[in-house]
Amino acid sequence: MKAAEDAPEAQARFPHDLMYAAASQYYLDDATQADIAKRLGVSRATVSRLLTEARRQGIVEIRVHRPATLEEGPLAAEVAEALRLKRVHLVPKVSGPALGPWLAPGLARALAGVGLESGDVVLVSSGSTVYECAREGLGQFPGVTIAPAVGGQEEPQPWFQTNETTRILAERVGGVPSYLYAPALPGPELFYSLQHEPSVRKVMDLWAHAKCAIVGVGSAPLMRQVVPAFMPRDAESLREAVGDVCMRVYNRAGEPVSYPGSERLVAPGLQQLRSIPTSIAVAVGAEKVLSIIAGARGGYFNQLVTDVLTAEGLLAAARRS
C-alpha cells in the first residue's frame, strides 16, 4: 500500500485537503514530519512530498523578510559616509566558494533603485564576482541594453570574457545584449583600427551614455593568483597598484597607475566611469578592503554591494586612515 502511495507519479494526485492538512500542521502547529505521518496514516517520505507539492501549487507561500538592520541600519550608512559613496547595500556574511547567491540580492536592490527603463544602457565589467551575480535573479528590465565595459582577455575562465557576462545578464533581466568584439589590450595597429570599426565604435559610444555600470573590484594585481596576461608582472609601476576597476589600475590614493600598453586599454576611462550616474561595485572579502577604499577615493564607483563582515573591515580601515 505504502509503496504505491510513495511512487513518484502519485505526487501529482495528492488531494488538496491532504496537502493542506500536512502543511497546516507542519507550518502552523510546528508538528514534525514523523508526527504528521502517524496522524495521516502515511509514510514520512509522503509527508515530505506533500509539503513540496503544497509549495509548488501555491497552497504554501514562504516569505523571507530581510532584517531592516542590514539595509537601513547604521553600518551601511556609516560605510557610505566614510567612503563618500551614495549608497551601500549590505548582505549577510558571505560564505562558501560561490559568491553570486549571497551578493545577488544586494545587487538586485541596487538595480531596483536606478530606475532603469527600456533603452537605458547598463555596463558590466569582467571578473568572477560580476559573472556569478549575473547568473542569479536580479530583476526584470525589459529593453535595457547590456554592454561590456572592457574587451575580452586571453584567460580561459568565462568571467574574463565580458561578452559572456553580457549575454547571461541580458538573458536573465530581459535586456538586449551589445557585444564588444575586441581584446582588452590590442597591439598598436589593431588598437588604431578598432577606433574605426563600426561594431566596436558602437559599444564605445554606449560607454558615454550609460545610466548604470556593474563593476567588480580587483585586488592588487601582483597579489593575485591569476593576473591578466596583458599586465606585465615586471612593470615597476604595478608595485604601487592596490586594485583595479574595469582593468583601470590605481594606487592607494585612487590615482591611475599606468603600465606598458595601458594607453591602449579597451575600457572606459576614469572620467567616463565618474560620469556614469550609478556605478555599482560588487566586492567582498578582507583582501578587497584596501582596493575598495582606494577605488571609492578615485571615484571609480558610487555605490557598493558587500557583506557585513567586509563592511566592518572597511569602516575600521577608513577610521584608521
Short mmCIF file of the C-alpha atoms (twelve columns), coordinates in Angstrom:
data_MODEL
# 
_entry.id   MODEL 
# 
loop_
_atom_site.group_PDB 
_atom_site.id 
_atom_site.type_symbol 
_atom_site.label_atom_id 
_atom_site.label_alt_id 
_atom_site.label_comp_id 
_atom_site.label_asym_id 
_atom_site.label_seq_id 
_atom_site.Cartn_x 
_atom_site.Cartn_y 
_atom_site.Cartn_z 
_atom_site.pdbx_PDB_model_num 
ATOM 1   C CA . MET A 1   0.000  0.000  0.000   1 
ATOM 2   C CA . LYS A 2   2.690  2.498  1.010   1 
ATOM 3   C CA . ALA A 3   4.921  1.520  -1.912  1 
ATOM 4   C CA . ALA A 4   2.186  2.560  -4.327  1 
ATOM 5   C CA . GLU A 5   1.399  5.613  -2.259  1 
ATOM 6   C CA . ASP A 6   5.034  6.773  -2.297  1 
ATOM 7   C CA . ALA A 7   5.551  6.247  -6.032  1 
ATOM 8   C CA . PRO A 8   6.706  9.439  -7.808  1 
ATOM 9   C CA . GLU A 9   3.672  9.519  -10.090 1 
ATOM 10  C CA . ALA A 10  1.412  9.632  -7.012  1 
ATOM 11  C CA . GLN A 11  2.747  13.083 -6.149  1 
ATOM 12  C CA . ALA A 12  0.587  14.727 -8.822  1 
ATOM 13  C CA . ARG A 13  -2.535 13.016 -7.459  1 
ATOM 14  C CA . PHE A 14  -2.322 14.242 -3.862  1 
ATOM 15  C CA . PRO A 15  -5.724 15.646 -2.802  1 
ATOM 16  C CA . HIS A 16  -5.750 19.293 -1.834  1 
ATOM 17  C CA . ASP A 17  -7.186 18.521 1.581   1 
ATOM 18  C CA . LEU A 18  -4.309 16.122 2.314   1 
ATOM 19  C CA . MET A 19  -1.698 18.688 1.254   1 
ATOM 20  C CA . TYR A 20  -3.450 21.360 3.324   1 
ATOM 21  C CA . ALA A 21  -3.619 19.100 6.389   1 
ATOM 22  C CA . ALA A 22  0.084  18.274 6.199   1 
ATOM 23  C CA . ALA A 23  1.104  21.882 5.520   1 
ATOM 24  C CA . SER A 24  -1.036 23.440 8.244   1 
ATOM 25  C CA . GLN A 25  0.228  21.007 10.866  1 
ATOM 26  C CA . TYR A 26  3.858  21.431 9.799   1 
ATOM 27  C CA . TYR A 27  3.995  25.214 9.319   1 
ATOM 28  C CA . LEU A 28  1.314  26.421 11.733  1 
ATOM 29  C CA . ASP A 29  1.339  23.825 14.505  1 
ATOM 30  C CA . ASP A 30  5.093  23.059 14.451  1 
ATOM 31  C CA . ALA A 31  4.390  19.328 14.160  1 
ATOM 32  C CA . THR A 32  7.254  17.141 12.984  1 
ATOM 33  C CA . GLN A 33  7.027  15.180 9.761   1 
ATOM 34  C CA . ALA A 34  7.063  11.958 11.785  1 
ATOM 35  C CA . ASP A 35  4.066  13.136 13.852  1 
ATOM 36  C CA . ILE A 36  2.154  14.164 10.731  1 
ATOM 37  C CA . ALA A 37  2.846  10.795 9.100   1 
ATOM 38  C CA . LYS A 38  1.299  8.981  12.089  1 
ATOM 39  C CA . ARG A 39  -1.752 11.276 12.167  1 
ATOM 40  C CA . LEU A 40  -2.436 10.972 8.442   1 
ATOM 41  C CA . GLY A 41  -1.526 7.310  8.138   1 
ATOM 42  C CA . VAL A 42  1.143  7.819  5.500   1 
ATOM 43  C CA . SER A 43  4.900  7.432  5.376   1 
ATOM 44  C CA . ARG A 44  7.314  10.174 6.370   1 
ATOM 45  C CA . ALA A 45  8.546  10.320 2.756   1 
ATOM 46  C CA . THR A 46  4.993  11.036 1.631   1 
ATOM 47  C CA . VAL A 47  4.713  13.915 4.111   1 
ATOM 48  C CA . SER A 48  7.851  15.429 2.612   1 
ATOM 49  C CA . ARG A 49  6.335  15.153 -0.876  1 
ATOM 50  C CA . LEU A 50  3.026  16.582 0.356   1 
ATOM 51  C CA . LEU A 51  4.842  19.662 1.678   1 
ATOM 52  C CA . THR A 52  6.844  20.062 -1.539  1 
ATOM 53  C CA . GLU A 53  3.736  19.770 -3.686  1 
ATOM 54  C CA . ALA A 54  1.839  22.195 -1.437  1 
ATOM 55  C CA . ARG A 55  4.552  24.806 -2.041  1 
ATOM 56  C CA . ARG A 56  4.592  24.100 -5.763  1 
ATOM 57  C CA . GLN A 57  0.832  24.556 -6.090  1 
ATOM 58  C CA . GLY A 58  0.775  27.723 -4.003  1 
ATOM 59  C CA . ILE A 59  -1.048 26.220 -1.014  1 
ATOM 60  C CA . VAL A 60  2.001  27.255 0.979   1 
ATOM 61  C CA . GLU A 61  3.804  30.553 0.334   1 
ATOM 62  C CA . ILE A 62  7.092  31.139 2.110   1 
ATOM 63  C CA . ARG A 63  8.323  34.706 2.503   1 
ATOM 64  C CA . VAL A 64  11.773 35.593 3.749   1 
ATOM 65  C CA . HIS A 65  11.878 39.089 5.230   1 
ATOM 66  C CA . ARG A 66  15.177 40.908 5.114   1 
ATOM 67  C CA . PRO A 67  16.110 42.423 8.507   1 
ATOM 68  C CA . ALA A 68  15.876 46.197 8.326   1 
ATOM 69  C CA . THR A 69  19.171 46.479 10.189  1 
ATOM 70  C CA . LEU A 70  21.054 45.106 7.190   1 
ATOM 71  C CA . GLU A 71  19.737 47.688 4.733   1 
ATOM 72  C CA . GLU A 72  18.876 50.748 6.751   1 
ATOM 73  C CA . GLY A 73  20.964 50.202 9.845   1 
ATOM 74  C CA . PRO A 74  23.854 52.377 10.940  1 
ATOM 75  C CA . LEU A 75  26.615 50.192 9.463   1 
ATOM 76  C CA . ALA A 76  25.575 50.712 5.822   1 
ATOM 77  C CA . ALA A 77  25.166 54.451 6.372   1 
ATOM 78  C CA . GLU A 78  28.487 54.753 8.215   1 
ATOM 79  C CA . VAL A 79  30.409 52.955 5.476   1 
ATOM 80  C CA . ALA A 80  28.749 55.092 2.810   1 
ATOM 81  C CA . GLU A 81  29.727 58.252 4.675   1 
ATOM 82  C CA . ALA A 82  33.276 57.077 5.367   1 
ATOM 83  C CA . LEU A 83  33.868 56.168 1.713   1 
ATOM 84  C CA . ARG A 84  31.810 59.097 0.373   1 
ATOM 85  C CA . LEU A 85  29.500 56.812 -1.552  1 
ATOM 86  C CA . LYS A 86  25.864 57.451 -2.395  1 
ATOM 87  C CA . ARG A 87  24.694 54.109 -1.038  1 
ATOM 88  C CA . VAL A 88  25.976 50.866 0.463   1 
ATOM 89  C CA . HIS A 89  23.874 47.709 0.162   1 
ATOM 90  C CA . LEU A 90  24.689 45.033 2.723   1 
ATOM 91  C CA . VAL A 91  24.070 41.309 2.640   1 
ATOM 92  C CA . PRO A 92  24.706 38.841 5.479   1 
ATOM 93  C CA . LYS A 93  28.127 37.279 5.880   1 
ATOM 94  C CA . VAL A 94  29.188 35.580 2.648   1 
ATOM 95  C CA . SER A 95  30.459 32.027 2.997   1 
ATOM 96  C CA . GLY A 96  31.360 29.235 0.632   1 
ATOM 97  C CA . PRO A 97  33.033 29.329 -2.787  1 
ATOM 98  C CA . ALA A 98  30.056 30.752 -4.726  1 
ATOM 99  C CA . LEU A 99  29.579 34.492 -4.191  1 
ATOM 100 C CA . GLY A 100 26.679 35.087 -6.570  1 
ATOM 101 C CA . PRO A 101 23.802 33.663 -4.491  1 
ATOM 102 C CA . TRP A 102 24.896 35.749 -1.492  1 
ATOM 103 C CA . LEU A 103 25.594 39.071 -3.227  1 
ATOM 104 C CA . ALA A 104 22.871 38.999 -5.887  1 
ATOM 105 C CA . PRO A 105 20.061 40.133 -3.517  1 
ATOM 106 C CA . GLY A 106 22.050 43.261 -2.646  1 
ATOM 107 C CA . LEU A 107 22.799 43.946 -6.303  1 
ATOM 108 C CA . ALA A 108 19.128 43.403 -7.164  1 
ATOM 109 C CA . ARG A 109 18.141 46.075 -4.614  1 
ATOM 110 C CA . ALA A 110 20.734 48.443 -6.015  1 
ATOM 111 C CA . LEU A 111 19.479 47.962 -9.583  1 
ATOM 112 C CA . ALA A 112 15.867 48.378 -8.486  1 
ATOM 113 C CA . GLY A 113 16.741 51.858 -7.241  1 
ATOM 114 C CA . VAL A 114 18.324 53.018 -10.509 1 
ATOM 115 C CA . GLY A 115 15.015 53.495 -12.313 1 
ATOM 116 C CA . LEU A 116 16.062 51.627 -15.448 1 
ATOM 117 C CA . GLU A 117 13.811 51.946 -18.481 1 
ATOM 118 C CA . SER A 118 13.815 50.449 -21.954 1 
ATOM 119 C CA . GLY A 119 16.665 51.943 -23.959 1 
ATOM 120 C CA . ASP A 120 18.868 52.693 -20.951 1 
ATOM 121 C CA . VAL A 121 22.430 51.348 -21.034 1 
ATOM 122 C CA . VAL A 122 23.980 49.164 -18.318 1 
ATOM 123 C CA . LEU A 123 27.694 48.351 -18.495 1 
ATOM 124 C CA . VAL A 124 29.260 45.220 -16.997 1 
ATOM 125 C CA . SER A 125 32.902 44.578 -16.200 1 
ATOM 126 C CA . SER A 126 34.824 41.343 -16.256 1 
ATOM 127 C CA . GLY A 127 35.568 39.379 -13.083 1 
ATOM 128 C CA . SER A 128 34.221 36.340 -11.282 1 
ATOM 129 C CA . THR A 129 32.016 38.282 -8.835  1 
ATOM 130 C CA . VAL A 130 30.090 40.156 -11.534 1 
ATOM 131 C CA . TYR A 131 29.882 36.982 -13.618 1 
ATOM 132 C CA . GLU A 132 28.415 34.982 -10.725 1 
ATOM 133 C CA . CYS A 133 25.901 37.708 -9.850  1 
ATOM 134 C CA . ALA A 134 24.787 37.916 -13.483 1 
ATOM 135 C CA . ARG A 135 23.708 34.282 -13.285 1 
ATOM 136 C CA . GLU A 136 21.305 34.992 -10.422 1 
ATOM 137 C CA . GLY A 137 17.921 36.710 -10.332 1 
ATOM 138 C CA . LEU A 138 18.496 40.476 -10.422 1 
ATOM 139 C CA . GLY A 139 15.058 41.619 -11.509 1 
ATOM 140 C CA . GLN A 140 13.420 42.279 -14.871 1 
ATOM 141 C CA . PHE A 141 14.437 45.260 -17.006 1 
ATOM 142 C CA . PRO A 142 12.960 44.683 -20.477 1 
ATOM 143 C CA . GLY A 143 14.589 46.577 -23.319 1 
ATOM 144 C CA . VAL A 144 17.614 47.724 -21.333 1 
ATOM 145 C CA . THR A 145 20.870 47.493 -23.289 1 
ATOM 146 C CA . ILE A 146 23.610 45.451 -21.614 1 
ATOM 147 C CA . ALA A 147 27.144 46.196 -22.867 1 
ATOM 148 C CA . PRO A 148 30.687 45.145 -21.882 1 
ATOM 149 C CA . ALA A 149 32.868 47.701 -20.128 1 
ATOM 150 C CA . VAL A 150 36.125 46.015 -21.140 1 
ATOM 151 C CA . GLY A 151 37.374 43.882 -24.018 1 
ATOM 152 C CA . GLY A 152 37.953 40.147 -23.881 1 
ATOM 153 C CA . GLN A 153 41.030 38.550 -22.348 1 
ATOM 154 C CA . GLU A 154 43.205 35.552 -23.122 1 
ATOM 155 C CA . GLU A 155 42.421 33.646 -19.933 1 
ATOM 156 C CA . PRO A 156 40.080 30.638 -20.446 1 
ATOM 157 C CA . GLN A 157 37.744 31.272 -17.488 1 
ATOM 158 C CA . PRO A 158 34.327 32.569 -18.622 1 
ATOM 159 C CA . TRP A 159 34.388 35.542 -16.246 1 
ATOM 160 C CA . PHE A 160 37.305 37.035 -18.198 1 
ATOM 161 C CA . GLN A 161 35.034 37.263 -21.261 1 
ATOM 162 C CA . THR A 162 32.703 40.211 -20.752 1 
ATOM 163 C CA . ASN A 163 30.661 39.216 -23.795 1 
ATOM 164 C CA . GLU A 164 29.673 36.068 -21.905 1 
ATOM 165 C CA . THR A 165 28.687 38.027 -18.800 1 
ATOM 166 C CA . THR A 166 26.776 40.417 -21.064 1 
ATOM 167 C CA . ARG A 167 24.899 37.549 -22.714 1 
ATOM 168 C CA . ILE A 168 23.940 35.923 -19.405 1 
ATOM 169 C CA . LEU A 169 22.831 39.156 -17.739 1 
ATOM 170 C CA . ALA A 170 20.780 40.288 -20.752 1 
ATOM 171 C CA . GLU A 171 19.054 36.914 -20.854 1 
ATOM 172 C CA . ARG A 172 18.273 36.974 -17.133 1 
ATOM 173 C CA . VAL A 173 16.883 40.532 -16.968 1 
ATOM 174 C CA . GLY A 174 15.158 40.602 -20.355 1 
ATOM 175 C CA . GLY A 175 17.645 43.075 -21.794 1 
ATOM 176 C CA . VAL A 176 19.311 43.477 -25.179 1 
ATOM 177 C CA . PRO A 177 22.996 42.451 -25.394 1 
ATOM 178 C CA . SER A 178 25.520 44.547 -27.285 1 
ATOM 179 C CA . TYR A 179 28.776 42.660 -27.780 1 
ATOM 180 C CA . LEU A 180 32.307 44.030 -27.932 1 
ATOM 181 C CA . TYR A 181 34.494 42.135 -30.413 1 
ATOM 182 C CA . ALA A 182 37.867 43.434 -29.298 1 
ATOM 183 C CA . PRO A 183 40.667 42.294 -26.992 1 
ATOM 184 C CA . ALA A 184 41.183 44.164 -23.741 1 
ATOM 185 C CA . LEU A 185 44.655 45.275 -24.765 1 
ATOM 186 C CA . PRO A 186 45.242 45.156 -28.537 1 
ATOM 187 C CA . GLY A 187 48.508 45.915 -30.248 1 
ATOM 188 C CA . PRO A 188 49.159 49.439 -31.580 1 
ATOM 189 C CA . GLU A 189 47.992 48.758 -35.137 1 
ATOM 190 C CA . LEU A 190 44.876 46.842 -34.110 1 
ATOM 191 C CA . PHE A 191 44.022 49.469 -31.490 1 
ATOM 192 C CA . TYR A 192 44.064 52.170 -34.163 1 
ATOM 193 C CA . SER A 193 41.897 50.044 -36.473 1 
ATOM 194 C CA . LEU A 194 39.371 49.320 -33.729 1 
ATOM 195 C CA . GLN A 195 38.689 53.021 -33.274 1 
ATOM 196 C CA . HIS A 196 37.156 52.964 -36.740 1 
ATOM 197 C CA . GLU A 197 35.475 49.552 -36.625 1 
ATOM 198 C CA . PRO A 198 31.685 50.252 -36.578 1 
ATOM 199 C CA . SER A 199 30.718 47.388 -34.246 1 
ATOM 200 C CA . VAL A 200 33.423 48.335 -31.729 1 
ATOM 201 C CA . ARG A 201 32.753 52.052 -32.054 1 
ATOM 202 C CA . LYS A 202 29.079 51.396 -31.330 1 
ATOM 203 C CA . VAL A 203 29.893 49.878 -27.918 1 
ATOM 204 C CA . MET A 204 32.459 52.549 -27.093 1 
ATOM 205 C CA . ASP A 205 29.811 55.182 -27.772 1 
ATOM 206 C CA . LEU A 206 27.496 53.402 -25.326 1 
ATOM 207 C CA . TRP A 207 30.050 53.974 -22.558 1 
ATOM 208 C CA . ALA A 208 29.418 57.711 -22.740 1 
ATOM 209 C CA . HIS A 209 25.645 57.251 -22.439 1 
ATOM 210 C CA . ALA A 210 25.467 54.581 -19.735 1 
ATOM 211 C CA . LYS A 211 22.970 55.124 -16.951 1 
ATOM 212 C CA . CYS A 212 24.429 52.365 -14.786 1 
ATOM 213 C CA . ALA A 213 27.519 50.179 -14.509 1 
ATOM 214 C CA . ILE A 214 28.070 46.957 -12.575 1 
ATOM 215 C CA . VAL A 215 31.757 46.525 -11.794 1 
ATOM 216 C CA . GLY A 216 33.960 44.208 -9.825  1 
ATOM 217 C CA . VAL A 217 36.856 45.446 -7.714  1 
ATOM 218 C CA . GLY A 218 40.107 43.619 -8.263  1 
ATOM 219 C CA . SER A 219 42.707 43.263 -5.546  1 
ATOM 220 C CA . ALA A 220 46.348 44.309 -6.030  1 
ATOM 221 C CA . PRO A 221 47.374 42.837 -9.414  1 
ATOM 222 C CA . LEU A 222 50.686 41.412 -8.216  1 
ATOM 223 C CA . MET A 223 48.985 39.696 -5.263  1 
ATOM 224 C CA . ARG A 224 46.503 37.687 -7.337  1 
ATOM 225 C CA . GLN A 225 46.779 34.060 -8.270  1 
ATOM 226 C CA . VAL A 226 45.663 34.843 -11.824 1 
ATOM 227 C CA . VAL A 227 46.914 38.074 -13.381 1 
ATOM 228 C CA . PRO A 228 45.664 39.059 -16.849 1 
ATOM 229 C CA . ALA A 229 48.272 38.102 -19.417 1 
ATOM 230 C CA . PHE A 230 48.500 41.637 -20.800 1 
ATOM 231 C CA . MET A 231 49.592 43.070 -17.428 1 
ATOM 232 C CA . PRO A 232 53.406 42.826 -17.247 1 
ATOM 233 C CA . ARG A 233 54.321 41.473 -13.808 1 
ATOM 234 C CA . ASP A 234 57.770 43.035 -14.065 1 
ATOM 235 C CA . ALA A 235 56.394 46.563 -14.564 1 
ATOM 236 C CA . GLU A 236 57.771 48.710 -11.747 1 
ATOM 237 C CA . SER A 237 54.624 50.854 -11.674 1 
ATOM 238 C CA . LEU A 238 52.409 47.891 -10.727 1 
ATOM 239 C CA . ARG A 239 54.204 47.615 -7.396  1 
ATOM 240 C CA . GLU A 240 52.169 50.576 -6.125  1 
ATOM 241 C CA . ALA A 241 48.886 49.293 -7.541  1 
ATOM 242 C CA . VAL A 242 46.309 48.204 -4.948  1 
ATOM 243 C CA . GLY A 243 43.354 47.366 -7.192  1 
ATOM 244 C CA . ASP A 244 41.502 47.875 -10.443 1 
ATOM 245 C CA . VAL A 245 38.034 48.548 -11.831 1 
ATOM 246 C CA . CYS A 246 37.375 47.653 -15.475 1 
ATOM 247 C CA . MET A 247 41.107 46.895 -15.695 1 
ATOM 248 C CA . ARG A 248 41.879 50.505 -14.800 1 
ATOM 249 C CA . VAL A 249 44.589 50.060 -12.174 1 
ATOM 250 C CA . TYR A 250 45.005 52.543 -9.325  1 
ATOM 251 C CA . ASN A 251 47.121 53.210 -6.230  1 
ATOM 252 C CA . ARG A 252 46.161 53.833 -2.571  1 
ATOM 253 C CA . ALA A 253 45.026 57.361 -3.365  1 
ATOM 254 C CA . GLY A 254 42.796 56.128 -6.174  1 
ATOM 255 C CA . GLU A 255 45.068 57.665 -8.786  1 
ATOM 256 C CA . PRO A 256 45.512 55.798 -12.091 1 
ATOM 257 C CA . VAL A 257 48.574 53.608 -12.450 1 
ATOM 258 C CA . SER A 258 49.946 53.158 -15.955 1 
ATOM 259 C CA . TYR A 259 51.986 50.273 -17.289 1 
ATOM 260 C CA . PRO A 260 53.404 49.449 -20.732 1 
ATOM 261 C CA . GLY A 261 50.495 49.389 -23.177 1 
ATOM 262 C CA . SER A 262 47.832 50.622 -20.757 1 
ATOM 263 C CA . GLU A 263 47.135 53.615 -23.003 1 
ATOM 264 C CA . ARG A 264 45.618 51.105 -25.454 1 
ATOM 265 C CA . LEU A 265 43.241 49.545 -22.939 1 
ATOM 266 C CA . VAL A 266 39.777 48.959 -24.425 1 
ATOM 267 C CA . ALA A 267 37.710 50.135 -21.459 1 
ATOM 268 C CA . PRO A 268 36.076 53.356 -20.239 1 
ATOM 269 C CA . GLY A 269 38.494 55.918 -18.877 1 
ATOM 270 C CA . LEU A 270 38.350 57.251 -15.339 1 
ATOM 271 C CA . GLN A 271 36.404 60.333 -16.360 1 
ATOM 272 C CA . GLN A 272 33.843 58.190 -18.164 1 
ATOM 273 C CA . LEU A 273 33.422 55.986 -15.097 1 
ATOM 274 C CA . ARG A 274 32.961 59.066 -12.915 1 
ATOM 275 C CA . SER A 275 30.279 60.429 -15.241 1 
ATOM 276 C CA . ILE A 276 28.047 57.324 -15.032 1 
ATOM 277 C CA . PRO A 277 25.079 58.280 -12.795 1 
ATOM 278 C CA . THR A 278 25.037 54.957 -10.929 1 
ATOM 279 C CA . SER A 279 28.162 52.822 -10.843 1 
ATOM 280 C CA . ILE A 280 27.717 49.809 -8.555  1 
ATOM 281 C CA . ALA A 281 30.776 47.953 -7.271  1 
ATOM 282 C CA . VAL A 282 30.247 44.371 -6.119  1 
ATOM 283 C CA . ALA A 283 33.071 43.164 -3.892  1 
ATOM 284 C CA . VAL A 284 33.610 41.126 -0.752  1 
ATOM 285 C CA . GLY A 285 36.496 39.838 1.354   1 
ATOM 286 C CA . ALA A 286 39.236 41.142 3.625   1 
ATOM 287 C CA . GLU A 287 41.694 41.146 0.721   1 
ATOM 288 C CA . LYS A 288 39.456 43.659 -1.085  1 
ATOM 289 C CA . VAL A 289 39.219 46.236 1.733   1 
ATOM 290 C CA . LEU A 290 42.119 48.403 0.569   1 
ATOM 291 C CA . SER A 291 41.066 48.017 -3.082  1 
ATOM 292 C CA . ILE A 292 37.510 49.145 -2.307  1 
ATOM 293 C CA . ILE A 293 38.614 52.156 -0.259  1 
ATOM 294 C CA . ALA A 294 41.070 53.319 -2.927  1 
ATOM 295 C CA . GLY A 295 38.538 52.730 -5.718  1 
ATOM 296 C CA . ALA A 296 35.970 54.824 -3.873  1 
ATOM 297 C CA . ARG A 297 38.536 57.587 -3.415  1 
ATOM 298 C CA . GLY A 298 39.239 57.572 -7.140  1 
ATOM 299 C CA . GLY A 299 35.551 57.804 -7.993  1 
ATOM 300 C CA . TYR A 300 35.508 54.528 -9.927  1 
ATOM 301 C CA . PHE A 301 32.075 53.737 -8.415  1 
ATOM 302 C CA . ASN A 302 29.485 55.498 -6.242  1 
ATOM 303 C CA . GLN A 303 27.562 52.560 -4.770  1 
ATOM 304 C CA . LEU A 304 28.768 49.357 -3.157  1 
ATOM 305 C CA . VAL A 305 27.334 45.889 -2.604  1 
ATOM 306 C CA . THR A 306 29.210 43.912 0.036   1 
ATOM 307 C CA . ASP A 307 28.665 41.785 3.132   1 
ATOM 308 C CA . VAL A 308 28.537 42.807 6.790   1 
ATOM 309 C CA . LEU A 309 31.994 41.449 7.623   1 
ATOM 310 C CA . THR A 310 33.663 43.342 4.771   1 
ATOM 311 C CA . ALA A 311 31.705 46.476 5.699   1 
ATOM 312 C CA . GLU A 312 33.042 46.290 9.256   1 
ATOM 313 C CA . GLY A 313 36.578 45.945 7.871   1 
ATOM 314 C CA . LEU A 314 36.036 48.919 5.554   1 
ATOM 315 C CA . LEU A 315 34.802 51.095 8.396   1 
ATOM 316 C CA . ALA A 316 37.697 50.150 10.669  1 
ATOM 317 C CA . ALA A 317 40.263 50.770 7.913   1 
ATOM 318 C CA . ALA A 318 38.675 54.077 6.917   1 
ATOM 319 C CA . ARG A 319 38.756 55.287 10.516  1 
ATOM 320 C CA . ARG A 320 42.425 54.360 10.867  1 
ATOM 321 C CA . SER A 321 43.340 56.285 7.752   1 
# 
